[in-house]
Amino acid sequence: MIGRRRFIAAATATAGLAALPGCRRLEHLGIPVTVLRPGMEAGHALRERAPLPAARREIHTGVAILGSGIAGLSAAWRLAKEGHDDHLLVSGPEPFGNASGGRFDSPSGPLAFPRGAHYLPLPSLESTPVRELLHELGVIEADPFGPRPRFSEAALVHAPDERLYLDGAWHDGLLPTAHVGADEAAQHRRFLARVDTLAHTRGSDGRRAFCVPLALSSADPAFRRLDGITFSAWLAAEGYSAPSLRTYLDYVCRDEYGATPDKVSAWAGLHYFASRGGQAANAADGSLLTWPDGLAFLARGLAARVPATRQLAGHALAVGEDKHGVSILCATADGPVHIRARRAICAMPLHVAARVVGKLRDYGFDPAAHLPPQAPWLVANFLLDGFPQESGDEPLAWDNVIAGSRGLGWVVSTHQLIRAARPAHTVFTAYRALADQTPQEARAWLAEASAEAIRRITAAIGDQTGPMSYMLGEKYIAALERMGEKDNAKLVVLPADLQEAVRGLFGRKG
């Protein structure tokens, strides 16, 4: 998604986002850039198997929850609701994990923004814990477990919700309906009708074919065999060849899974469309929920329900079992801590657990056979002094995507706040999944990056036509991709004067 400033999608499967030393000023552009490398230091120490330190103190608890992303926070919330208060939540390298957010101190006041996931589909009837939480947080205002709950208007994404930049103009929605031939339009309608049918189809076990939560999806072989072929192969077999449709589905797969349709299974590709069965009394089917800092809103709400005495800032270095239960060595700011627990919940990415949990194969998980590839992502937040000038009277949308771009577009953090009047400042958050390379190639590419690449890539803009104000961010962040290291997610923050600085660099107006 790219707009005037481009955020690139971020979230490698690391356990969080810890800001590491990395603030560097790009002198040749005169632009201050802050680069966050979440969990890099902790991750590299685990990978390189650094010697484990001796613990300075010992903590005893009933249940240790390792990780404070949505999974870990939800576990603590459920334990407390069931009356089990003898637990300890260990934050991990970055509090809230891929649901973390941030805040700019703008001249007009603080502005929140997401560092990872930024929206939530309307929860299905099967998603009862999600509905319960949303009701507790005031997001669901009435009838939380009915077929059509009433949601807070402040959380429902309001119009215009999404748009696509194609052929020099913005179009409503992400699947273009104008400027396509009759055959392509017919394929659009046929595909959408197909996934609508699948959304209401049940398997021989009585369950919906595709469902959220995932575990409640039908196990009927008629559907599960779709997991054995790629989405691309399924589309070809079903006669879906329209370029506009395939481009859209390529975007969806990269946005949802960090991979292209030739790497995503047909089951996963269809699940994205057919699993969203949520409805609302005051919103159209398929509506989304969002907040200025994305799912950090939900993470904060969950964390507020965990007493401070039941939280520990640190991350697990080693987890094992002994005759007393579970033994956990944790790194904290005050030094290593040894936790003894009767049980442990490892709410961390699998590739991290593979380095931390001893004898993981005894639990039925073999990293060599079961660990999926990890796609590196980049996320960038841009503080803007004002809003970009739109061509014509085109309204700024919440989600903005450039057709055919390798990026995933950008969302506007203040979108939910502009019904009466636009704020003086805003934040654009752009996402990029490095899906055009294998994970191994992407990590090697990122590791070899240099700041000099910025000049080379920005020069590639050349004399291209089109709205520079929207393409600028994408071109600039494409260069910043090479500043990363390994497969760690990173946050890039640029100031509001980016456009003028780059205009000066190119010696052009626009």
VOKETOR-848618 format. One line per 8 residues: their letters; for each residue x, y, z of C-alpha. Coordinates in pm, 1 decimal. Layout:
N
a	X/Y/Z; ...
***
This chain:
510
migrrrfi	0.0/0.0/0.0; 157.5/314.9/-90.1; 59.2/656.4/-58.1; 251.3/955.3/-9.5; 467.6/775.6/230.3; 510.4/413.2/212.8; 498.4/170.8/492.7; 613.4/-173.8/427.6
aaatatag	470.7/-470.6/573.6; 629.5/-609.4/859.5; 624.3/-892.3/1075.5; 861.0/-1169.1/1040.8; 766.0/-1445.8/1265.9; 965.1/-1322.2/1556.0; 831.6/-1299.6/1906.0; 802.9/-925.8/1906.5
laalpgcr	935.0/-587.7/1835.9; 1213.2/-469.8/2057.8; 1370.2/-141.7/1955.6; 1741.1/-195.1/1915.6; 2001.3/71.0/1862.7; 1942.9/183.1/1510.3; 1856.9/544.5/1473.8; 2050.8/668.0/1178.5
rlehlgip	2038.2/995.5/989.7; 2054.4/966.1/616.6; 2283.5/1260.5/561.1; 2256.6/1257.1/185.3; 1881.3/1315.6/219.2; 1881.7/1508.4/543.8; 1606.5/1286.0/681.3; 1608.8/1129.2/1028.1
vtvlrpgm	1510.1/762.3/1016.0; 1449.2/536.0/1312.1; 1493.1/164.9/1240.6; 1362.7/-91.1/1489.3; 1485.4/-448.4/1470.5; 1236.5/-638.7/1686.1; 1381.4/-927.3/1877.7; 1698.4/-933.0/1669.9
eaghalre	1946.1/-940.7/1955.5; 1752.1/-1203.9/2148.6; 1689.9/-1406.4/1833.7; 2052.6/-1408.6/1727.9; 2160.5/-1516.0/2076.3; 1920.2/-1810.8/2059.5; 2029.6/-1903.2/1709.3; 2397.7/-1891.2/1797.8
raplpaar	2335.3/-2087.0/2119.2; 2513.1/-1843.4/2345.4; 2609.3/-1994.9/2684.0; 2322.4/-1979.9/2929.7; 2384.3/-1753.4/3229.6; 2328.2/-1853.3/3590.8; 2002.8/-1733.2/3744.4; 2019.0/-1464.4/4013.2
reihtgva	1681.5/-1541.1/4169.1; 1396.2/-1790.4/4152.8; 1023.2/-1739.8/4101.4; 752.9/-1999.0/4166.4; 418.2/-1997.5/3987.2; 141.9/-2233.8/3886.3; 138.4/-2154.3/3513.8; 407.4/-1965.9/3321.7
ilgsgiag	286.4/-1799.3/3000.7; 578.6/-1729.3/2769.0; 496.0/-1446.5/2528.9; 263.9/-1146.8/2549.1; 119.9/-1143.3/2200.4; -251.6/-1200.2/2154.6; -209.4/-1574.9/2224.6; -28.4/-1525.4/2556.7
lsaawrla	-249.8/-1239.7/2669.8; -561.9/-1439.4/2582.3; -432.6/-1733.4/2784.5; -381.2/-1511.4/3090.8; -725.9/-1358.0/3042.0; -897.4/-1697.0/3021.3; -712.1/-1835.7/3322.2; -817.5/-1535.9/3530.0
keghddhl	-1180.1/-1567.1/3415.8; -1179.5/-1933.0/3518.7; -1052.2/-1843.6/3863.4; -689.0/-1949.5/3815.1; -485.7/-1653.3/3935.5; -159.8/-1838.5/4004.3; 9.0/-1757.2/3674.8; 291.8/-1539.5/3544.0
lvsgpepf	299.5/-1370.9/3202.5; 651.5/-1329.3/3059.4; 642.6/-1053.3/2797.5; 894.9/-1183.9/2544.8; 1138.3/-960.8/2348.7; 857.8/-719.6/2254.5; 539.5/-664.6/2451.7; 228.8/-748.9/2246.3
gnasggrf	429.4/-918.9/1969.6; 278.7/-872.7/1625.2; -9.2/-677.9/1779.0; 220.2/-402.8/1905.1; 172.4/-35.4/1829.5; 353.6/292.4/1870.1; 296.0/661.6/1921.0; 431.7/979.0/1763.5
dspsgpla	442.4/1306.1/1954.2; 319.3/1531.1/1673.1; 286.0/1910.6/1702.9; -90.0/1864.5/1737.3; -68.4/1589.6/1999.3; 9.2/1217.2/2024.6; -76.8/996.5/1726.9; -99.2/620.2/1762.3
fprgahyl	-4.5/377.3/1485.6; 22.7/-1.8/1436.0; 351.5/-189.7/1413.0; 186.5/-509.0/1298.7; -171.3/-631.9/1255.1; -411.2/-343.0/1203.8; -764.0/-481.2/1166.0; -1005.9/-752.2/1280.3
plpslest	-1285.9/-900.0/1066.1; -1628.8/-913.1/1224.4; -1614.3/-1224.4/1444.8; -1810.1/-1526.9/1329.1; -2071.8/-1703.4/1541.8; -1809.6/-1964.2/1624.4; -1565.2/-1701.4/1758.5; -1728.5/-1681.4/2101.8
pvrellhe	-1412.7/-1588.3/2300.4; -1344.5/-1300.7/2059.5; -1701.4/-1178.0/2097.4; -1674.4/-1204.4/2474.9; -1357.0/-994.4/2478.7; -1497.9/-734.2/2240.3; -1802.4/-704.4/2462.3; -1583.8/-654.6/2770.1
lgvieadp	-1390.2/-381.1/2589.4; -1704.4/-201.0/2474.5; -1648.2/-278.6/2106.7; -1966.1/-489.9/2097.3; -2238.3/-278.7/2249.8; -2532.7/-518.8/2236.3; -2624.3/-883.4/2167.5; -2262.0/-1011.5/2180.2
fgprprfs	-2347.1/-1374.6/2101.8; -2634.1/-1318.0/1863.3; -2611.5/-1347.2/1484.7; -2587.0/-968.6/1441.9; -2428.1/-787.5/1737.0; -2418.6/-410.1/1751.6; -2064.8/-275.2/1727.9; -1918.1/56.9/1834.4
eaalvhap	-1926.8/300.3/1545.3; -1578.6/418.3/1644.9; -1434.4/72.8/1572.1; -1619.9/-8.1/1248.5; -1416.0/97.9/944.7; -1621.4/370.8/783.8; -1637.3/472.5/419.2; -1436.6/517.0/212.2
derlyldg	-1274.5/197.5/335.8; -1050.9/85.3/49.1; -940.5/197.9/-294.2; -710.9/91.6/-576.3; -482.9/312.8/-786.3; -504.8/185.2/-1145.4; -443.0/350.2/-1482.5; -378.0/691.0/-1332.6
awhdgllp	-688.4/708.3/-1114.2; -830.9/578.8/-786.8; -1114.5/324.6/-789.6; -1339.5/203.9/-509.2; -1257.4/-142.7/-381.8; -950.5/-357.4/-444.4; -1093.0/-568.8/-728.7; -1128.9/-342.5/-1031.9
tahvgade	-1470.1/-353.0/-1195.7; -1424.5/-64.6/-1438.2; -1193.1/-85.1/-1736.1; -1224.0/-463.9/-1760.8; -1382.6/-657.5/-2042.9; -1700.1/-858.5/-2022.6; -1511.4/-1188.3/-1992.3; -1300.4/-1061.8/-1702.4
aaqhrrfl	-1602.6/-914.2/-1527.2; -1781.3/-1248.9/-1566.4; -1487.2/-1425.6/-1400.6; -1499.5/-1176.8/-1113.8; -1867.3/-1252.1/-1054.8; -1816.0/-1627.9/-1085.8; -1527.6/-1631.7/-834.9; -1714.0/-1417.5/-581.2
arvdtlah	-2024.5/-1634.7/-616.4; -1811.2/-1945.9/-568.1; -1652.7/-1825.9/-242.7; -1993.4/-1706.5/-119.9; -2127.3/-2057.1/-174.9; -1827.6/-2207.2/5.8; -1885.9/-1970.6/297.3; -2222.5/-2138.8/356.1
trgsdgrr	-2116.3/-2495.3/273.3; -2083.1/-2756.3/545.6; -1890.5/-3079.2/536.2; -2004.1/-3431.4/620.6; -1916.1/-3358.7/985.0; -2166.1/-3071.3/997.9; -1901.2/-2803.1/1030.5; -1850.1/-2507.5/799.4
afcvplal	-1599.6/-2587.6/527.7; -1391.5/-2282.9/621.7; -1416.3/-2131.8/966.3; -1250.1/-1905.9/1221.3; -1124.9/-2038.3/1456.3; -935.1/-2266.5/1225.4; -984.2/-2574.1/1443.8; -1360.0/-2563.2/1384.9
ssadpafr	-1327.9/-2588.6/1005.0; -1464.8/-2907.6/853.8; -1230.3/-3204.5/836.9; -1420.4/-3341.4/536.7; -1163.1/-3480.0/287.5; -1352.2/-3307.0/7.5; -1221.1/-2978.3/145.0; -900.4/-3080.7/315.7
rldgitfs	-758.5/-3224.6/-5.7; -742.5/-2863.8/-126.3; -448.7/-2823.0/110.4; -248.2/-3054.2/-115.6; -250.8/-2828.2/-422.7; -150.9/-2467.4/-471.3; -401.2/-2187.0/-504.1; -258.1/-2108.9/-848.2
awlaaegy	-317.3/-2466.3/-963.4; -675.1/-2459.4/-835.1; -746.6/-2127.1/-1006.5; -609.7/-2260.6/-1335.5; -813.6/-2580.4/-1309.2; -1129.0/-2379.1/-1240.7; -1071.8/-2151.1/-1536.9; -987.6/-1832.0/-1346.5
sapslrty	-739.0/-1668.3/-1579.7; -850.0/-1303.7/-1587.1; -538.8/-1085.8/-1528.2; -722.3/-840.7/-1301.6; -857.6/-1124.5/-1085.7; -522.0/-1300.9/-1063.5; -349.5/-973.6/-968.8; -605.1/-918.7/-695.1
ldyvcrde	-564.9/-1272.3/-559.7; -187.6/-1235.7/-569.2; -225.8/-925.3/-352.8; -459.0/-1107.8/-111.8; -217.4/-1398.5/-64.0; 80.7/-1171.1/-5.7; -122.4/-958.7/232.6; -260.6/-1254.3/428.1
ygatpdkv	20.6/-1509.3/413.3; 333.1/-1329.2/296.8; 350.8/-1557.5/-6.1; 222.1/-1571.6/-362.9; -60.5/-1801.3/-486.5; 191.0/-2050.4/-623.8; 320.4/-2099.8/-267.3; -13.1/-2086.7/-82.9
sawaglhy	-241.3/-2389.6/-75.0; -584.0/-2375.1/-237.3; -740.3/-2441.0/102.4; -563.1/-2142.4/257.7; -644.0/-1917.6/-37.8; -1013.6/-2000.5/-21.0; -1020.5/-1984.1/358.1; -942.2/-1612.4/344.1
fasrggqa	-1265.2/-1546.2/154.3; -1499.5/-1817.0/280.3; -1426.5/-1808.5/653.9; -1542.0/-1455.1/730.0; -1895.2/-1518.0/844.1; -1929.2/-1228.7/1087.3; -2230.2/-997.2/1065.6; -2341.6/-684.1/1245.0
anaadgsl	-2666.4/-507.0/1320.3; -2517.0/-173.6/1216.5; -2270.8/-262.8/940.5; -2259.7/-445.5/609.2; -2141.9/-805.8/586.2; -1766.5/-821.7/545.0; -1702.3/-505.3/746.3; -1383.5/-469.5/948.8
ltwpdgla	-1289.3/-337.0/1291.2; -985.8/-116.7/1340.5; -824.6/128.7/1579.1; -553.1/395.2/1533.0; -283.8/158.2/1661.8; -436.9/-154.0/1514.0; -469.2/-462.6/1732.0; -258.7/-299.7/2001.2
flarglaa	-596.5/-176.3/2125.2; -700.5/-535.0/2197.6; -360.2/-622.9/2343.2; -378.4/-329.4/2584.1; -728.2/-433.5/2689.3; -611.4/-787.2/2762.0; -296.6/-670.2/2941.9; -503.4/-442.2/3164.5
rvpatrql	-679.8/-754.2/3292.8; -352.7/-911.1/3407.2; -232.7/-771.0/3742.3; 111.4/-609.8/3727.6; 228.3/-859.8/3989.3; 151.7/-1135.4/3740.0; 366.6/-989.2/3461.4; 741.1/-1015.7/3407.7
aghalavg	937.4/-812.9/3152.4; 1179.0/-1059.0/2997.1; 1205.9/-1349.5/2756.9; 1264.6/-1722.3/2787.6; 1609.5/-1861.5/2709.7; 1548.3/-2229.2/2789.0; 1244.3/-2437.8/2881.7; 1258.3/-2792.9/3010.6
edkhgvsi	1079.9/-3040.3/3234.8; 1206.9/-3195.5/3555.6; 1054.2/-3385.0/3846.8; 915.4/-3063.0/3991.2; 734.6/-2949.5/3674.5; 866.1/-2695.2/3424.7; 1199.7/-2519.8/3458.0; 1238.9/-2190.7/3270.3
lcatadgp	1543.9/-1966.3/3244.8; 1451.4/-1608.1/3154.6; 1652.6/-1299.3/3066.7; 1533.4/-978.2/3234.7; 1667.8/-626.3/3274.4; 1770.2/-718.6/3631.6; 1954.1/-1031.0/3525.2; 1867.0/-1397.2/3462.6
vhirarra	1568.6/-1539.8/3649.8; 1477.9/-1903.1/3708.2; 1102.7/-1974.9/3697.2; 962.2/-2296.2/3839.9; 607.9/-2369.7/3726.8; 368.7/-2662.1/3734.9; 269.6/-2589.8/3374.1; 389.4/-2367.0/3092.9
icamplhv	214.0/-2218.4/2789.6; 458.7/-2140.3/2510.4; 283.5/-1853.1/2333.4; 571.8/-1782.2/2099.1; 637.1/-1840.1/1730.1; 723.6/-2198.5/1644.0; 1066.3/-2108.2/1511.5; 1144.7/-1947.0/1847.4
aarvvgkl	1005.1/-2240.2/2046.2; 1228.4/-2470.5/1841.8; 1529.3/-2289.2/1991.1; 1394.9/-2254.3/2344.4; 1198.1/-2566.0/2435.1; 1410.8/-2868.9/2505.0; 1303.7/-3208.1/2366.5; 1040.5/-3043.0/2148.9
rdygfdpa	1012.8/-3360.3/1943.5; 874.4/-3538.1/2250.4; 564.0/-3322.1/2211.7; 509.9/-3434.7/1851.8; 677.1/-3138.8/1679.6; 985.1/-3193.3/1467.3; 1123.0/-2856.4/1346.8; 1296.9/-3020.1/1051.5
ahlppqap	968.4/-3164.1/926.7; 698.7/-2934.7/1064.9; 846.5/-2586.0/1082.9; 700.5/-2380.0/798.0; 910.8/-2127.0/606.5; 903.9/-1774.1/744.4; 845.5/-1477.6/513.0; 1028.4/-1156.0/608.3
wlvanfll	807.2/-846.8/631.3; 875.0/-477.4/661.6; 652.0/-221.8/830.8; 697.3/155.0/804.5; 516.6/442.9/973.9; 528.2/795.2/837.7; 432.7/1105.0/1033.6; 277.5/1357.0/795.0
dgfpqesg	236.4/1727.5/845.8; -101.1/1748.4/678.4; -261.2/1527.9/414.9; -151.6/1475.2/53.3; -334.7/1662.6/-219.1; -563.8/1423.8/-399.2; -628.6/1438.9/-770.7; -975.1/1570.8/-834.1
deplawdn	-1212.6/1527.2/-546.9; -1096.6/1174.0/-466.5; -1142.0/1109.5/-91.7; -863.1/949.3/107.0; -953.8/593.4/211.0; -852.8/389.5/513.3; -677.9/128.0/297.6; -497.0/244.3/-16.7
viagsrgl	-332.8/7.5/-266.4; -134.1/62.1/-586.2; -234.3/-195.4/-849.6; 49.7/-427.2/-946.2; 279.6/-295.8/-674.0; 504.4/-529.8/-480.3; 389.7/-341.0/-171.5; 65.9/-408.1/12.5
gwvvsthq	-55.1/-54.0/42.3; -95.8/180.8/331.8; -354.4/251.3/597.3; -434.1/584.4/760.2; -415.1/576.3/1140.2; -645.1/876.9/1180.8; -914.7/748.0/946.0; -1154.3/673.2/1228.5
liraarpa	-1110.5/1023.8/1368.3; -1195.5/1239.1/1066.2; -1573.2/1229.5/1048.9; -1608.3/1585.5/1170.7; -1278.7/1731.9/1054.7; -936.1/1608.7/958.6; -664.4/1635.8/1219.9; -366.5/1860.0/1148.6
htvftayr	-130.3/1561.7/1135.3; -164.5/1194.9/1053.3; 29.5/871.0/1021.8; 41.1/647.5/715.3; 136.2/284.8/782.8; 267.9/86.2/486.1; 325.0/-289.9/460.3; 551.1/-505.3/247.0
aladqtpq	596.0/-881.6/248.3; 913.5/-995.9/73.4; 721.2/-1258.8/-117.9; 905.3/-1228.5/-449.8; 1202.2/-1420.1/-309.6; 1242.9/-1736.1/-109.1; 1274.8/-1667.5/264.0; 1639.3/-1767.9/246.4
earawlae	1707.0/-1533.0/-45.0; 1523.7/-1246.1/125.0; 1723.8/-1287.8/445.1; 2051.6/-1295.3/255.3; 1948.9/-987.2/55.9; 1855.4/-796.1/368.2; 2179.0/-894.2/539.9; 2390.4/-757.3/254.1
asaeairr	2209.3/-424.3/236.8; 2380.1/-87.4/248.3; 2255.0/269.4/272.3; 2405.9/333.9/-69.6; 2121.2/127.6/-216.4; 1888.0/413.4/-133.8; 2047.1/631.9/-399.5; 2037.6/354.3/-656.7
itaaigdq	1673.1/267.7/-601.0; 1543.0/620.3/-567.7; 1718.9/702.1/-893.2; 1505.7/436.9/-1057.2; 1206.8/670.7/-1034.0; 1355.7/855.4/-1326.4; 1094.4/1031.4/-1534.7; 806.9/803.0/-1448.2
tgpmsyml	466.6/956.7/-1474.6; 190.7/921.4/-1221.4; 126.8/1076.7/-883.1; 467.6/1112.8/-726.5; 305.5/1191.7/-393.9; 168.9/835.7/-381.3; 459.6/648.7/-532.7; 730.3/828.8/-339.8
gekyiaal	697.0/633.8/-22.1; 708.7/299.0/-201.0; 1026.4/383.7/-389.0; 1194.5/515.7/-80.3; 1109.3/224.5/144.1; 1212.0/-19.8/-123.9; 1560.1/113.7/-64.3; 1529.7/86.9/310.9
ermgekdn	1451.6/-282.9/277.7; 1819.7/-337.9/217.7; 1915.9/-179.1/545.2; 1778.3/-470.6/741.8; 1948.0/-771.3/888.0; 1841.7/-1131.4/853.7; 1471.5/-1208.2/884.8; 1381.3/-960.0/1154.4
aklvvlpa	1089.7/-724.0/1122.0; 1170.4/-355.5/1134.5; 988.9/-29.6/1177.4; 1094.4/269.7/975.6; 975.6/610.8/1086.5; 1011.0/913.8/860.5; 919.1/1274.8/926.6; 661.7/1484.9/755.1
dlqeavrg	911.2/1668.6/530.9; 1000.5/1357.4/330.4; 831.3/1466.5/11.7; 1002.8/1802.8/-5.2; 1338.5/1644.8/71.2; 1308.0/1393.0/-209.7; 1174.2/1655.6/-447.2; 1491.9/1848.8/-383.3
lfgrkg	1699.5/1538.3/-440.7; 1543.3/1481.7/-782.6; 1534.2/1849.6/-874.0; 1175.5/1819.6/-994.2; 829.3/1937.6/-902.5; 518.5/1732.5/-859.1
***
